[in-house]
Amino acid sequence: MRALAAALLLIGIFTPVAQSAPTLDTVTTTSVYGCLRTNGAGVYDATVNKTFVTYSGTRHDIYVKAFDHTANTWSAAAKVATLNLTHDNAYHDYPVLTQLGDGRLAIFRATHTKSMQFYTAPTPRSITGTWTARTISTDKNTYPEPVVTGSTINLFYSHNTDLSHPYRTYKMIKSTDHGKTWSAPRMIIDSGRTADKYSEVYAFGVTQRNGRIYLTWSMHGGPKGHNGGGKNIHVAYFDTAASTLSTVGGATLGTTVDAADLDKTRVVTTNPTDLPAGKALPEENPVTVPLNDGSLVLGYGVHTSSSAKIVLARFAGNAWTSTTVDTSTSLFKDLVATGTGVDFSYASADRKRLLVKSWTPGGSAITKHDLAVPYSAGADTTFYANFVENRPSDLVANTIDHETRKTNHTGKWPVFTIRN
């Protein structure tokens, strides 16, 4: 399971006997690399009792499949869009799946640093038929993060402001009619061109509850240039009614998080120069979720030249407290609220295993699943493992060969699901 007995003993302290084995299903064996963050791989629709999954296929063409939980069967793959991409940066153009308030499935994809595409299914709660495709923004868009509430879509994205500094701001466009029309872009986070050049906003987790959209990000860039390093983890929320931003404690930040606000939103301080060999970023996939009691939980992985760990930090009583739940790996994947607590997923340091654990504030992390990743076709890395929207007991995960991930466009690596 893990190479070191000490690591096994340490994990055992936090993880009682695992629950019953999950069901592993292969969604496809013809996927390519896509740099998806912590949401957008799958969504569950209780009305039809189906989970819908998207992935990038050969030459990054976009596909969707549906799993019928009643019949216990997968549909055939439906092609949403033909992209035919073969350049080394094609993996940036990954699809993000969500469901609109009218029941239609929708996919967002950024033509990286250029524009935003919006694909919608013709029929609610179904993937069949010809999907429509529209360009809804030409604002140098990257990394779409949609939040849907009723007929409203708040679509957040990084804006490729000036890579020569490097400098990326964070923006949003909005639709109030299920995506028919869209607002002009508005600024959300803007650090300005900082002297240390850590001026690129990289948001990894975007979640919402009761009109508050929680944004979790790090500042990237640095003296090595674009995405050459990263530092710190920040959290703030966007109030959808007032269209303003605030710290998690409720202090108003106005309409934009600017350079003067960065220290007010900083939750974790990381050192961009204290890293192990081969690593450029200290943090791994930070994401914040709100719990039923009004508290927040921030999950993330972080490493230095001499340590690696998975951390859950809770904001309650106007203060943050942190709990380290693993000291053998930093490969954090995703976090989801489960009522009074959270479930979180991460990979072992050797990338061979995927773990899912539950944690309730004040308690220990309890293992739900600790399983060998079903690698094949030369894959050796699980890049993302996302909890399914509306069905947090399930995950969607992809596998890639880390060495050839940017140059292989033939579509030969599996995407799989974990179902309870």
C-alpha positions as CSV (number, residue, x, y, z in Angstrom):
1,M,0.0,0.0,0.0
2,R,2.7,2.4,0.9
3,A,6.4,1.8,0.8
4,L,7.2,2.8,4.4
5,A,5.9,1.0,7.4
6,A,6.1,4.3,9.3
7,A,3.8,5.9,6.8
8,L,1.4,3.1,7.2
9,L,1.4,3.4,10.9
10,L,0.8,7.2,10.7
11,I,-2.1,6.8,8.4
12,G,-3.5,4.1,10.7
13,I,-3.6,6.6,13.5
14,F,-6.1,8.7,11.6
15,T,-8.0,6.0,9.7
16,P,-10.0,3.2,11.2
17,V,-11.0,0.2,9.2
18,A,-12.1,1.1,5.7
19,Q,-15.7,0.8,4.7
20,S,-17.0,-1.7,2.1
21,A,-15.2,-1.6,-1.3
22,P,-16.6,0.9,-3.8
23,T,-17.6,0.0,-7.4
24,L,-15.0,1.0,-9.9
25,D,-16.2,1.7,-13.5
26,T,-14.3,2.6,-16.6
27,V,-16.0,5.6,-18.3
28,T,-13.6,5.5,-21.3
29,T,-10.2,4.2,-22.3
30,T,-9.7,7.0,-24.9
31,S,-9.0,10.1,-22.9
32,V,-6.2,12.7,-23.1
33,Y,-4.8,15.1,-20.5
34,G,-7.0,18.0,-19.4
35,C,-5.9,20.2,-16.5
36,L,-9.3,20.2,-14.8
37,R,-9.5,21.8,-11.3
38,T,-11.8,20.6,-8.4
39,N,-15.1,20.6,-10.2
40,G,-16.7,20.0,-13.6
41,A,-16.1,16.3,-14.3
42,G,-19.5,15.0,-13.3
43,V,-23.0,16.0,-12.3
44,Y,-25.9,14.0,-10.9
45,D,-29.5,14.6,-11.8
46,A,-31.9,13.0,-9.2
47,T,-34.9,13.5,-11.4
48,V,-33.7,10.9,-13.9
49,N,-31.3,9.2,-11.4
50,K,-28.3,9.6,-13.8
51,T,-24.8,10.8,-13.5
52,F,-23.4,12.7,-16.4
53,V,-19.6,12.8,-17.1
54,T,-17.5,14.7,-19.5
55,Y,-13.9,14.1,-20.7
56,S,-11.5,15.1,-23.4
57,G,-11.1,12.4,-26.1
58,T,-8.7,11.9,-29.0
59,R,-7.3,15.3,-30.2
60,H,-9.2,16.8,-27.3
61,D,-12.6,16.4,-28.8
62,I,-15.3,16.8,-26.1
63,Y,-17.4,13.8,-25.1
64,V,-20.1,13.1,-22.5
65,K,-21.6,9.9,-21.1
66,A,-24.5,9.1,-18.8
67,F,-24.7,6.4,-16.1
68,D,-28.2,5.2,-15.3
69,H,-28.2,4.2,-11.7
70,T,-31.5,2.4,-12.0
71,A,-30.4,0.2,-14.9
72,N,-26.8,0.2,-13.8
73,T,-25.5,0.9,-17.3
74,W,-23.5,3.5,-19.2
75,S,-24.8,5.1,-22.3
76,A,-22.8,5.3,-25.5
77,A,-20.5,8.3,-25.7
78,A,-21.9,11.4,-27.3
79,K,-19.6,13.8,-29.0
80,V,-20.2,17.4,-28.0
81,A,-17.6,19.2,-30.0
82,T,-14.8,18.4,-32.5
83,L,-11.7,20.4,-31.6
84,N,-8.9,18.4,-33.4
85,L,-6.2,19.9,-31.2
86,T,-2.6,18.5,-31.4
87,H,-0.4,21.3,-29.9
88,D,1.4,21.0,-26.6
89,N,-0.8,23.4,-24.7
90,A,-4.1,21.8,-25.9
91,Y,-4.7,20.3,-22.4
92,H,-5.7,23.8,-21.2
93,D,-8.8,23.6,-23.4
94,Y,-10.5,21.1,-21.1
95,P,-14.4,20.9,-20.7
96,V,-16.2,21.8,-17.5
97,L,-19.7,20.2,-17.1
98,T,-22.6,21.7,-15.1
99,Q,-26.4,21.6,-15.3
100,L,-28.5,24.7,-15.9
101,G,-31.5,25.7,-14.0
102,D,-33.8,24.5,-16.8
103,G,-32.3,21.0,-16.7
104,R,-30.1,21.2,-19.7
105,L,-26.5,19.9,-19.5
106,A,-23.9,22.6,-20.3
107,I,-20.2,22.6,-20.9
108,F,-17.8,25.5,-20.7
109,R,-14.4,25.5,-22.4
110,A,-11.9,28.3,-22.8
111,T,-9.9,28.5,-26.0
112,H,-6.9,29.1,-23.8
113,T,-6.1,32.8,-23.2
114,K,-8.5,33.8,-26.1
115,S,-12.2,33.1,-25.7
116,M,-14.9,31.2,-23.9
117,Q,-17.1,28.6,-25.5
118,F,-20.5,27.5,-24.2
119,Y,-22.1,24.2,-25.3
120,T,-25.6,23.2,-24.4
121,A,-27.6,20.0,-24.8
122,P,-30.8,20.3,-26.9
123,T,-33.0,18.5,-24.3
124,P,-33.1,18.8,-20.5
125,R,-31.6,15.9,-18.6
126,S,-30.2,14.2,-21.7
127,I,-27.0,14.1,-23.6
128,T,-28.5,13.0,-26.9
129,G,-28.9,15.2,-30.0
130,T,-26.8,17.9,-31.4
131,W,-25.3,20.3,-28.8
132,T,-25.3,24.0,-29.6
133,A,-22.0,25.9,-29.5
134,R,-21.5,29.6,-28.9
135,T,-18.6,31.9,-28.1
136,I,-19.8,34.0,-25.2
137,S,-16.6,35.9,-24.4
138,T,-13.4,37.1,-26.1
139,D,-11.8,38.4,-22.9
140,K,-8.5,36.4,-23.0
141,N,-10.3,33.7,-20.9
142,T,-8.8,30.8,-19.1
143,Y,-9.9,28.1,-16.6
144,P,-13.7,28.4,-16.5
145,E,-15.5,28.0,-13.1
146,P,-19.3,28.2,-13.5
147,V,-21.7,28.6,-10.5
148,V,-25.4,28.0,-11.4
149,T,-28.3,29.1,-9.2
150,G,-31.7,28.9,-10.8
151,S,-31.7,30.9,-14.1
152,T,-28.4,32.7,-13.1
153,I,-24.9,31.6,-14.1
154,N,-21.9,33.3,-12.6
155,L,-18.9,32.3,-14.7
156,F,-15.5,33.0,-13.2
157,Y,-12.3,32.8,-15.1
158,S,-8.6,33.9,-15.1
159,H,-7.9,36.8,-17.5
160,N,-4.6,36.5,-19.4
161,T,-3.7,40.1,-18.6
162,D,0.1,40.3,-19.3
163,L,2.3,37.2,-19.4
164,S,5.4,39.4,-19.8
165,H,5.2,40.5,-16.2
166,P,3.6,37.8,-15.5
167,Y,0.1,39.1,-14.6
168,R,-3.3,37.5,-14.5
169,T,-6.4,39.0,-13.0
170,Y,-9.6,37.1,-12.1
171,K,-12.9,38.1,-13.7
172,M,-16.6,37.1,-14.1
173,I,-19.4,37.3,-16.6
174,K,-23.0,36.7,-15.7
175,S,-26.2,35.4,-17.3
176,T,-29.6,35.6,-15.8
177,D,-31.5,33.8,-18.5
178,H,-30.0,30.3,-18.5
179,G,-27.1,31.4,-20.7
180,K,-29.0,33.1,-23.5
181,T,-27.4,36.5,-22.9
182,W,-24.2,37.5,-21.0
183,S,-23.0,40.6,-19.2
184,A,-19.8,42.4,-19.9
185,P,-16.7,41.2,-17.9
186,R,-16.2,42.6,-14.4
187,M,-13.1,42.5,-12.3
188,I,-13.1,40.2,-9.2
189,I,-9.4,39.9,-8.1
190,D,-6.6,42.2,-9.3
191,S,-3.3,42.2,-7.5
192,G,-1.7,44.6,-9.9
193,R,1.8,44.1,-11.2
194,T,3.5,43.3,-7.9
195,A,7.2,43.8,-7.4
196,D,7.9,40.1,-6.7
197,K,6.0,39.2,-9.9
198,Y,3.6,36.8,-8.1
199,S,0.8,38.5,-9.9
200,E,-1.1,35.6,-11.5
201,V,-4.4,34.7,-9.8
202,Y,-4.9,30.9,-9.9
203,A,-8.3,29.9,-8.4
204,F,-8.6,26.2,-7.7
205,G,-11.9,26.0,-5.8
206,V,-15.2,27.9,-6.4
207,T,-18.2,26.8,-4.3
208,Q,-21.4,28.5,-3.2
209,R,-24.0,28.4,-0.5
210,N,-26.9,30.7,0.3
211,G,-25.9,33.5,-2.1
212,R,-22.2,33.4,-1.2
213,I,-19.6,32.1,-3.7
214,Y,-16.4,31.2,-2.0
215,L,-13.2,31.7,-4.0
216,T,-10.0,30.0,-3.1
217,W,-6.8,31.0,-4.9
218,S,-3.0,31.3,-4.8
219,M,-0.7,33.8,-6.4
220,H,1.5,32.4,-9.1
221,G,4.3,33.7,-11.4
222,G,7.4,35.0,-9.7
223,P,10.9,35.7,-11.0
224,K,10.9,32.5,-13.1
225,G,8.0,33.9,-15.2
226,H,4.5,32.6,-16.0
227,N,3.4,29.9,-13.5
228,G,7.1,29.6,-12.5
229,G,6.2,29.4,-8.8
230,G,3.4,30.0,-6.4
231,K,2.7,31.3,-2.9
232,N,0.0,31.5,-0.2
233,I,-3.6,30.5,-0.2
234,H,-6.4,33.1,-0.1
235,V,-10.1,32.8,0.5
236,A,-12.9,35.4,0.0
237,Y,-16.6,35.3,-0.9
238,F,-18.6,37.0,-3.5
239,D,-22.1,38.1,-2.4
240,T,-24.4,37.5,-5.3
241,A,-27.1,39.9,-4.0
242,A,-24.8,42.9,-3.3
243,S,-22.2,42.0,-6.0
244,T,-19.5,42.7,-3.5
245,L,-16.6,40.8,-2.1
246,S,-15.8,40.1,1.6
247,T,-13.3,38.3,3.8
248,V,-14.6,35.0,5.3
249,G,-15.1,37.0,8.5
250,G,-17.5,39.4,6.7
251,A,-15.2,42.4,6.3
252,T,-16.2,44.2,3.1
253,L,-13.6,44.4,0.3
254,G,-15.7,46.4,-2.1
255,T,-16.3,45.3,-5.7
256,T,-12.8,44.0,-6.2
257,V,-10.1,42.2,-4.2
258,D,-7.0,44.4,-4.9
259,A,-3.4,44.5,-3.8
260,A,-4.3,46.1,-0.5
261,D,-6.7,43.2,0.2
262,L,-4.4,40.3,-0.4
263,D,-3.1,40.1,3.2
264,K,-6.7,40.4,4.5
265,T,-7.7,37.3,2.5
266,R,-4.5,35.3,3.1
267,V,-5.3,32.1,5.1
268,V,-2.1,30.1,4.5
269,T,1.4,31.4,4.0
270,T,3.7,29.2,1.8
271,N,7.3,29.7,0.8
272,P,7.9,29.6,-2.9
273,T,11.6,29.1,-2.5
274,D,11.4,26.1,-0.1
275,L,10.5,23.3,-2.4
276,P,11.6,19.8,-3.2
277,A,13.4,19.0,-6.5
278,G,11.1,19.1,-9.5
279,K,8.4,21.1,-7.8
280,A,7.4,24.7,-8.7
281,L,4.3,25.2,-6.6
282,P,4.0,24.7,-2.8
283,E,0.2,24.2,-2.7
284,E,-2.1,21.6,-4.2
285,N,-5.7,22.3,-5.2
286,P,-6.9,24.4,-2.3
287,V,-10.7,24.6,-2.0
288,T,-13.1,25.9,0.6
289,V,-16.6,24.6,1.4
290,P,-19.3,25.9,3.8
291,L,-20.9,23.5,6.3
292,N,-24.4,23.4,7.7
293,D,-23.4,25.2,10.9
294,G,-22.0,28.2,9.0
295,S,-18.4,27.3,9.5
296,L,-16.0,26.8,6.6
297,V,-13.5,24.1,5.8
298,L,-10.4,24.7,3.6
299,G,-8.7,21.6,2.3
300,Y,-5.3,21.6,0.6
301,G,-2.0,19.9,0.1
302,V,1.3,21.6,0.8
303,H,4.9,20.7,0.7
304,T,8.4,22.0,1.5
305,S,11.8,20.7,0.7
306,S,11.6,18.5,3.8
307,S,7.8,17.7,4.3
308,A,4.5,17.0,2.7
309,K,1.1,17.1,4.2
310,I,-2.7,17.2,3.7
311,V,-4.4,19.9,5.8
312,L,-8.0,20.7,6.7
313,A,-8.4,24.2,8.1
314,R,-11.8,25.3,9.7
315,F,-13.1,28.8,10.1
316,A,-15.4,29.1,13.1
317,G,-15.8,31.7,15.8
318,N,-14.0,34.2,13.6
319,A,-10.7,32.2,13.7
320,W,-9.0,29.5,11.6
321,T,-7.8,26.2,13.2
322,S,-5.8,23.7,11.2
323,T,-5.7,19.9,11.4
324,T,-3.0,17.9,9.5
325,V,-4.6,14.6,8.3
326,D,-1.7,13.1,6.4
327,T,2.0,13.7,6.5
328,S,3.1,11.3,3.7
329,T,1.8,13.2,0.6
330,S,0.7,16.6,-0.6
331,L,-1.4,15.3,-3.6
332,F,-4.8,16.8,-2.6
333,K,-7.6,16.4,-5.1
334,D,-11.0,17.6,-3.9
335,L,-13.2,18.5,-1.0
336,V,-17.0,18.3,-0.6
337,A,-19.3,19.3,2.3
338,T,-21.4,16.4,3.7
339,G,-23.6,18.1,6.3
340,T,-21.7,18.4,9.5
341,G,-18.4,17.4,8.0
342,V,-16.5,16.9,4.8
343,D,-15.3,14.2,2.5
344,F,-11.9,14.7,0.8
345,S,-9.8,12.8,-1.7
346,Y,-6.1,12.7,-2.4
347,A,-3.4,10.5,-3.9
348,S,-0.6,8.7,-2.2
349,A,2.9,10.0,-2.7
350,D,3.8,7.3,-5.2
351,R,0.6,8.1,-7.1
352,K,-0.4,4.4,-7.0
353,R,-3.4,4.8,-4.6
354,L,-6.4,7.1,-4.3
355,L,-7.9,7.7,-0.9
356,V,-11.3,9.1,0.2
357,K,-11.8,10.1,3.8
358,S,-14.5,11.7,6.0
359,W,-13.8,14.3,8.6
360,T,-16.0,16.0,11.2
361,P,-14.6,19.0,13.1
362,G,-13.1,17.8,16.3
363,G,-12.7,14.3,15.2
364,S,-10.3,12.2,13.2
365,A,-10.2,11.5,9.5
366,I,-11.9,8.2,8.7
367,T,-11.0,6.2,5.6
368,K,-13.9,5.4,3.3
369,H,-11.8,4.1,0.4
370,D,-8.1,3.3,-0.1
371,L,-7.8,1.7,-3.5
372,A,-5.2,0.9,-6.1
373,V,-5.7,3.2,-9.2
374,P,-6.6,1.0,-12.2
375,Y,-3.8,2.3,-14.4
376,S,-3.3,1.0,-18.0
377,A,-1.9,2.1,-21.3
378,G,1.2,3.5,-19.6
379,A,-0.7,5.8,-17.3
380,D,1.0,6.5,-14.0
381,T,-0.7,9.6,-12.5
382,T,-4.2,10.5,-11.4
383,F,-4.4,14.2,-12.4
384,Y,-7.9,14.9,-11.0
385,A,-10.4,13.1,-8.8
386,N,-13.5,15.2,-8.6
387,F,-16.6,14.5,-6.4
388,V,-19.7,14.4,-8.5
389,E,-21.9,17.5,-8.2
390,N,-25.1,16.7,-6.3
391,R,-23.8,13.2,-5.4
392,P,-20.8,13.6,-3.2
393,S,-20.5,9.9,-2.5
394,D,-19.1,9.4,-6.0
395,L,-16.0,10.6,-7.8
396,V,-14.8,10.9,-11.4
397,A,-11.0,10.5,-11.9
398,N,-8.7,10.5,-14.9
399,T,-5.3,8.9,-15.5
400,I,-2.4,10.1,-17.6
401,D,1.2,9.3,-18.3
402,H,2.9,12.2,-16.6
403,E,6.0,12.3,-18.9
404,T,4.0,12.4,-22.2
405,R,0.8,14.1,-21.0
406,K,1.4,17.3,-23.1
407,T,2.4,15.6,-26.3
408,N,0.1,12.6,-26.5
409,H,-3.2,13.4,-28.3
410,T,-4.2,9.9,-29.4
411,G,-6.7,9.3,-26.5
412,K,-5.5,6.2,-24.8
413,W,-5.8,6.7,-21.1
414,P,-8.7,5.7,-18.9
415,V,-11.2,7.9,-17.0
416,F,-12.9,6.0,-14.2
417,T,-15.6,6.5,-11.6
418,I,-15.9,5.5,-7.9
419,R,-19.4,4.7,-6.8
420,N,-20.7,3.8,-3.4
